[in-house]
Amino acid sequence: MRTLLSLTFATLSTAAFAWGLTGHRIVGHIAMDHLNPEVKAHIINTLDGEDLAMVANWMDFIKSEPSYDSLNAWHYCTVESVDHLDHHEHPDKGDVWMAIDKFLKEIETQNYSVDEAFALRALAHLIGDVHQPLHCGNGTDMGGNQVKVKFFWESSNLHRVWDSGLIDYWKMSYTEYSTWIMSTVTPEHIQSWKGTTTKDWVRESVEMREQCYSTMGDPERMGYRYVYDNTELLHLRLAQAGVRLADALNQAYAARG
């Protein structure tokens, strides 16, 4: 078994991260601000002093360890259209929708497939994933990975632009970015995002992913205009992911009785 340090560097050099390192930390950081105090203290204790922002990229780091290869499909799901949502069947290898519901159930029942810390690390990452519209792909282009583009004159693909390009463009730390995003979020927004289900989150991403494609313009010249057209949607999904990660954990721990 390789050490955590070697896992980290191997993954950083070979993989494209969902939401990127910064994006997932933004989601985790926002979530920490919306946890019930007792739940927050319990999570930090369970994670040996770390918080959800610090563990939010763990599910990507472990991709470099072959023993976890069976979890790769848990980062995304394929839904052709909203019309197909009610008839969606999780594939045998699973998907992000199935995995989120699985780990939330483990928190509720305290019946863990690995342990509580693993369930928390997984949820911190996967609830972020499902809010990235292209992680709920249409089944034709690997969630935009096969859509080749040039983003600010550098070769990329549409999925990578959404995972990291749009966020990294601003050159902020995850704490700075979280503050910016949440500065325009009202208590009414937050309340409306709570009490929703994984299916709701998938539906939203399926509905929103069309904007990711329709605003591309010339794929060889994507840049400022694409950032301008999509920053509002980007910030909405990051904010929703953080608030809902906290809400889902608050509810799961409360269900223990």
C-alpha positions in Angstrom: 0.0 0.0 0.0 1.4 3.4 -1.0 1.6 6.2 1.5 -0.9 9.0 1.5 1.8 11.3 0.2 2.6 9.2 -2.8 -1.1 8.7 -3.5 -1.6 12.4 -3.5 1.3 13.2 -5.9 0.5 10.3 -8.2 -3.1 11.5 -8.6 -2.2 15.1 -9.0 0.0 14.3 -11.9 -2.4 12.1 -13.8 -6.1 12.9 -13.1 -8.5 15.7 -13.8 -10.5 16.4 -10.7 -14.2 17.0 -10.5 -14.5 20.6 -9.5 -10.7 20.6 -9.1 -9.0 20.7 -5.8 -10.2 24.3 -5.1 -13.8 23.6 -6.1 -14.2 20.6 -3.8 -12.6 22.5 -0.9 -15.0 25.4 -1.6 -18.0 23.0 -1.2 -16.5 21.5 2.0 -15.7 24.9 3.5 -19.3 26.2 2.8 -20.7 23.1 4.4 -18.7 23.5 7.6 -20.4 26.9 8.1 -23.9 25.3 7.9 -23.5 22.2 10.1 -25.3 22.0 13.4 -22.6 22.7 16.1 -22.8 19.2 17.6 -22.6 17.6 14.2 -19.6 19.8 13.3 -17.8 18.8 16.4 -18.5 15.1 15.8 -17.3 15.3 12.2 -14.0 17.0 13.1 -13.4 14.4 15.8 -14.2 11.5 13.4 -11.9 13.0 10.8 -9.0 13.3 13.4 -9.1 17.1 13.4 -9.6 17.6 9.7 -12.8 19.3 8.3 -14.9 18.6 5.2 -12.8 21.0 3.1 -9.6 19.1 3.9 -11.0 15.7 3.0 -13.2 16.8 0.1 -10.6 15.6 -2.5 -9.9 12.2 -1.0 -12.2 10.3 -3.4 -10.0 11.6 -6.2 -6.8 10.9 -4.5 -7.6 7.2 -4.1 -8.1 6.8 -7.8 -4.4 6.0 -8.0 -4.8 3.0 -5.8 -5.9 0.0 -7.8 -7.8 -1.5 -4.9 -10.3 1.3 -5.2 -10.9 1.1 -9.0 -14.4 -0.2 -8.4 -15.4 3.2 -7.1 -14.5 5.1 -10.2 -18.1 5.0 -11.6 -19.4 6.6 -8.4 -18.3 10.0 -9.4 -20.9 10.5 -12.2 -24.2 9.3 -13.6 -25.7 9.1 -17.0 -29.2 10.5 -17.6 -30.2 11.1 -21.3 -32.8 13.7 -20.4 -35.1 14.9 -17.6 -37.8 12.7 -19.2 -35.6 9.6 -18.4 -35.1 10.6 -14.8 -38.0 8.7 -13.3 -37.0 5.6 -15.1 -33.3 5.8 -14.2 -31.7 2.5 -13.2 -28.4 2.5 -11.4 -25.8 0.5 -13.4 -24.3 -2.6 -11.8 -21.1 -0.7 -11.1 -23.1 2.1 -9.4 -23.2 5.8 -10.0 -22.9 9.1 -8.0 -26.7 9.0 -7.3 -26.5 5.5 -5.8 -23.3 6.3 -3.9 -24.6 9.4 -2.2 -27.7 7.6 -1.0 -25.6 4.6 0.1 -23.3 6.7 2.3 -26.0 8.8 3.8 -27.8 5.6 4.8 -24.6 4.4 6.4 -24.4 7.5 8.5 -28.0 7.1 9.6 -27.8 3.4 10.5 -24.1 3.4 11.6 -23.8 0.3 9.5 -20.6 1.1 7.5 -19.2 -0.7 4.5 -15.7 0.7 5.5 -16.0 3.2 8.4 -17.6 6.5 9.3 -14.6 8.5 8.3 -14.7 7.0 4.8 -18.4 7.7 4.5 -17.8 11.4 5.4 -14.9 11.7 2.9 -17.0 10.2 0.2 -20.0 12.4 0.8 -17.9 15.6 1.0 -16.7 14.8 -2.5 -19.6 13.2 -4.2 -22.3 15.7 -3.2 -19.9 18.2 -4.9 -19.7 16.0 -8.0 -23.4 15.7 -8.5 -23.8 19.4 -8.5 -21.3 19.9 -11.4 -23.8 19.7 -14.4 -21.5 17.7 -16.6 -21.1 15.0 -14.0 -24.7 14.1 -14.9 -23.9 13.4 -18.5 -26.1 12.6 -21.5 -24.2 9.5 -22.5 -22.8 10.8 -25.7 -19.5 12.5 -24.9 -18.3 11.3 -21.5 -19.8 14.3 -19.7 -18.1 16.8 -22.1 -14.6 15.1 -21.8 -14.7 14.4 -25.5 -15.6 18.0 -26.4 -12.2 19.5 -27.3 -11.8 23.2 -26.7 -9.2 25.9 -26.3 -9.8 27.8 -23.1 -7.8 31.0 -23.0 -5.7 29.6 -25.9 -4.8 26.3 -24.0 -6.0 22.9 -25.2 -8.6 21.5 -22.9 -12.1 19.9 -22.9 -15.5 21.1 -21.8 -15.6 18.9 -18.7 -12.2 20.2 -17.5 -13.2 23.8 -18.0 -16.1 23.2 -15.6 -14.1 21.1 -13.2 -11.3 23.6 -12.8 -10.9 26.1 -15.6 -13.7 28.5 -14.5 -12.7 28.4 -10.9 -8.9 28.6 -11.4 -9.4 31.6 -13.7 -10.0 33.8 -10.7 -6.8 32.8 -8.8 -8.4 32.8 -5.4 -7.9 30.5 -2.4 -10.9 28.3 -1.5 -11.7 30.4 1.5 -11.7 33.7 -0.5 -13.8 32.0 -3.2 -16.3 30.7 -0.6 -16.7 34.2 0.9 -17.3 35.7 -2.6 -19.9 33.1 -3.5 -21.8 33.3 -0.2 -21.8 37.1 -0.1 -24.9 37.2 -2.4 -26.7 34.1 -1.0 -29.7 35.1 1.2 -31.3 33.1 4.0 -34.2 32.5 1.7 -31.9 30.9 -0.9 -30.4 28.7 1.8 -33.8 27.6 3.1 -35.1 26.7 -0.4 -32.1 24.5 -1.1 -32.6 22.4 2.1 -34.7 19.3 2.3 -34.0 18.3 -1.2 -33.0 14.8 -2.4 -30.2 13.3 -4.5 -32.7 12.9 -7.3 -33.5 16.6 -7.2 -29.8 17.5 -7.5 -29.4 15.2 -10.5 -32.5 16.7 -12.1 -31.1 20.2 -11.7 -27.7 19.2 -13.2 -29.4 17.5 -16.2 -31.5 20.7 -16.8 -28.5 23.0 -16.3 -26.0 21.1 -18.4 -27.4 22.4 -21.7 -26.1 25.9 -20.7 -22.6 24.4 -20.5 -22.8 23.5 -24.2 -25.0 26.3 -25.6 -22.8 29.1 -24.4 -19.6 27.7 -25.9 -19.5 29.8 -29.1 -16.3 29.0 -31.0 -14.7 26.1 -29.1 -11.3 27.2 -30.4 -11.7 30.6 -28.7 -13.4 30.1 -25.4 -12.4 32.6 -22.8 -13.8 35.8 -21.2 -17.2 35.5 -22.7 -17.6 31.9 -21.5 -16.5 32.9 -18.0 -19.0 35.8 -18.0 -21.9 33.7 -19.2 -21.4 30.9 -16.7 -20.0 32.3 -13.5 -23.5 32.8 -12.0 -24.4 29.1 -12.7 -21.0 28.0 -11.4 -21.5 29.9 -8.1 -25.0 28.7 -7.7 -24.0 25.0 -8.0 -21.0 25.4 -5.6 -23.2 27.2 -3.0 -26.0 24.7 -3.3 -23.5 21.8 -3.0 -22.0 23.2 0.2 -25.3 24.0 1.9 -26.8 20.7 0.9 -23.8 18.7 2.0 -24.3 20.2 5.5 -28.1 19.8 5.4 -27.8 16.1 4.3 -25.3 15.4 7.1 -27.4 17.3 9.7 -30.4 15.2 8.7 -28.5 11.9 8.7 -27.1 12.4 12.1 -30.4 13.6 13.5 -32.1 10.4 12.1 -29.9 8.3 14.5 -32.3 9.4 17.3 
